[in-house]
Amino acid sequence: MRIYRQISEFKSHCNPVATVGVFDGVHRGHLEIINRLSAVAKGKKCESVVITFEPHPRLVLPHNAEVRLLQTLDEKLHRFEVAGVDVVLVIPFDLEFSKITPHDFIKNVLVDQIKVSHVITGYDHFFGQNRQGDFEMLSIMGKEFGFTVDELPMVLVAEHTVSSSIVRRALLDGDVKLAATMLGYAYEMAGNVVDGNKIGRNIGFPTANLKLSYSHKMVPGQGVYATLVKINNSVYKAMTNIGYRPTIDADRLTIESNIFDFNQDIYGKEITLVFIERIRDEKRFASLGDLQLQLADDEIVAGKILENL
């Protein structure tokens, strides 16, 4: 997969098939678009091109609430490669670029620079200044400039319309299984292991405390989860708590994982958490002894959930 990070750098040996979007999560709705993209490109004996933006427009545009995203750019690019995309153009997004009209984006980028023969878009895709561009505008300008356009319908999974916002909502609710169903893969978070207060170690459940590598990463809702932990090229089973540790009156949100059958020193190393299933709410216990008993039960439940993974 070739990656271009400036519009001016883009090169292709043919008139490619393209799609445009942020694609946060590269979920199953996005994959429907990418699968059609690849199929049409192969039929035309040309390349499939995904045009995306970095940073996410919501991180640049004013009047946006605090933004939490499903993926870093590297994670997104990995998903594109796994899906079989030939070329990705990552357009730097800033306030100046946000002012480009849909007409100019189509003419200057899709036609003059990319030289598209066909564009594929989702049913709810809008683009350009104030999100004024849509399928109808693409179709009209396609007739003018000689490219065709497909609009794909919504994708339903588990009676939900698949979208990045609904995946985020599922994660906030702690429903990591639903999120995985809509994504097509288990949700992940990466970060470095940092020092904690060692209370878990003192009660027989040492934890790796995670500091996220990406500050805008979406964090699942508070609670205890059955997880996998990736360290270098190895995968371990674990249980992970996200919350404020009310039993010890902690004053900040923590992400800490008890990795089963593991005693290596990983302070300062990067690890990745893979969320499989939520076990329970976070709760306050009367004593550390009561917490210890609950953690023993949690370990059994998590072990059963992860048994065949």
N, C-alpha and C positions, 0 to 999 in steps of 0.2 A: 504494500500500500504506500503510495507516494503522498507526502504531506507538504502543502504550500502554506506559508504564513503571511503572505502579502498577495493582493490581487494581481499586482504587476508581475509576480513570479510565475503565475500559472501558465502551464504549457500542456498541450494535448495533441496527439497525432490525428485526431478526428473531431467530429462535432459531437460532443458527449451528451449523455443523459444526466440531468442534474436534479437535485432536490435541495431545498434551503430551509434551515431552521436551527433553533438552539439545541434541540434533542437532549435536554437534560434527563438523564437516566437511560437513554436509548432503550426504552421499554418496548413491550410487544406491539404497541401501535406504531412506534417508529420502525420496528423491524418489518412490519407489513409494507411500509413505504420503501425500505431498503431492499426487500426481496423483489418488489416490483421494479425498482430501479435497476437492479442487477439483471433481471430477466429481459427488460426492454433493451438495456445496453448490449447484452449478448446477442439479441436479435438483430441489432443494428451493427454488430461487430465493432463496437466502440467501447468507451470507458464509462463507468458509473462514477459520478462526482457528487460528494456531499459538501455543501457549503454551510459552514457554521460560524459562530462568533465567539470571541474571547476578549474580555471577560463577558459573562452573562449580561445582557442588556439591563437587567434589573439592578445590577451592581453599579451601573453608570448613570442611569436616568434618575432625575430628582423625584422627590415625593413618593419613593418606594419605602415600604416598611422593611424591617430587618429581613434580610434574604437568607434562606437556607436552601442549599442545592444538593442534588442527589449524587453529583459526580464532579470530580476534578476534570480538567481538560485531558490529562493523560488517561484517566479511566474511560472517558468518552471515546478517545481515539482507539483504545484497546477494543472496545465493543464494536466500533466500526470495522476494525480489522477482522475480528472474529466473524462478523456478519458478511464479510467478503467484498467490502467496498474497495474500489480501485484507487480512487484519489479523494483526498480531503483538502479543501481550501478553508483555512482558519482565518477569518477576516478580523483584524483588530477592531474592537468596538469602542468608540469614544463618543463624546457629545457631538463632535462635528459629523461623524458618520451617521449618527442618529437622525440628522436633519436631511438626509438624502430622501428625496421623494420616491415613491414606488416606481413611477415612470422612469426616473433616472437610474434606479437600481437595475431595472429590467434592461434598459437600453445600454447603460455603461458597463454593467457587470455581466449579466447573463448573455447579452447579445455580442457586444463589442469585445469583451475580454474572454469569456468562457466559450462563446460561439456554440451555444446549446442547440441541439436538434429537438430535444424533448425535455419537458419539466414535469416532475411528479410532486404533488403536494397533498397534504392531509386535508380533511374536511373542514378543519377549524383554523387553518393557517392564515395569518395576516402578517404583513411585512411593510417596511418602509416607514417614513415619518408618520407618527401618530397611528401606526398600524392600519394605514388606509389601503394598502395593496391586498388583493385577494385573488381567488381563482378566476373571477370574471375579468379582472384587469389583465391577468396573465393570458387568458384566452383571447381577448381582443388584441393585445399586443403581439401575441403569437402569430395571429393571422397577418399582421403588418410586417413582422420581421422573419417569418418563415420557420417558427418552431411550434410544436404541438404540446398539449398539456393534458395530464390526467389528474383527477381529484379522487382520492381514495376515501371510502366511508369510514365512520367510527369503528373501533374495535371493541367488542364487549368481552370481558373476562369476569367470571364469577358474578354475573349480573351487574358489573360496573363498567362504565365507559372508561377505557384506559387513557389516562393522562398523567403528566408529571405531577400536577397539583393533587390528584387523588392518591397517587403513590405517597406523596409527602404527608397527606392527611392520615393515611393508614399507618405510616411510621410514627407520627405523633401519637396516635392511639395505641401504639405498641403492637399493632397487628402486622408483625414482620412476615407472617406467612402469606397474608393477602398481598402485601407489597411485593414479595417474591413471585407470587402468581402473576401479578401484572407486569413486573419487570421481565420475567422469564429467567431470573437467576436470584440468588440470595443477596440481600443488601450487605454492603461492606463499608467499613471505616478504617482508615489507616492513621497511624500516629506513632510517636515515640514513647517508650516506657520511662516514666519519671518516678522520683521518690514519692512514697505515700507516708502515712503515719504509722505503718507497720502493725496496726491493730489486727488485721486479718491474720498475719503471721503468728501473732501471740495466741490466737484461738484456733490454730491449726488449719487456717484457710488463707495462705499467702496469696496476695493479688498483684497483678501487673497493672499499674495505673497508667492510663493512656492520655497523652496530650495530643489532640488532633493535629495532623499535619496541615489541614486546610480549615481555616477559621470559619468558612461559610458552609461547611459540611452539615447536612441534616443529621441530627441526633435523634434516634428513636425515643419514644416516651419513657418516663421513669418506670423502673421495674427490674425484675431479674429475668435473664434470658439464657436459653441454651445456645451456645455459640461454638464456632470453630475459630482457632487462632492460627494464622499463617505466620511462621517465623522462618525467614530465608526460604528454603525450598521444602520445609516440613509443615505438616498440618497437625494440630493438637485439638483435643476436645476440651471444652471449658464451660463455665457458667459466668455470666457477666452481669454486674449490677450497674445501673445508671440511676443516679439520684443524689440526694443530699445526706445520705446515711443518718437518718433521724435518731438512731439509737445513741450516736455519739455527738449529736447536734452539730454536724459539719455545716460550714457556712458557704459552700460552693458546690456546684454540680460536679460529680466525679464519674468517671467511666473506669471500672476496675474489673479485671477478669481473674478468676481462680482457674488456672490451667491444670488439668488433671494429669497426675503421674509425671510431674515436671519439676525439676529443681535446678535449672540452669540460671546463671546470672545474665539477665537481658536488659539491665538498666542502660538507657541511652539508645537501645536498638529500636528499629522500626518494626512494628507488627501490624497485622491486619485482622480485624474482627469480622467474622461472617455470622450474621444473625439468622438463626434457624427457627426458633420459636420462643414466645414469651411464656415464662413459667408462672409468675405472680407479680402482684403490686409490691412496691417498696413499702415497708412498714416499720414502725417503732417497736422495739422490744424492751421489756422491763429491765433486762440485764444482758451483758455480753454472753452469759451462759445460755440464755434463751435464744439469742442470735446464733450461737454456735450450733444448737440443736436444729434450728430451722435450716441453716446452711447444709447440715448433713442430709436433711430431707431433700433440699434443693439439688444436691449433688446426685442423689439417686434418681430424681425425676429427670434431670438433664442427661444423665447417663443413658436412661431408657430412650429419650428422644433422639439422642445421637448414636444409638447403638449400631445402626446399619450404615453410618456415614464414615 
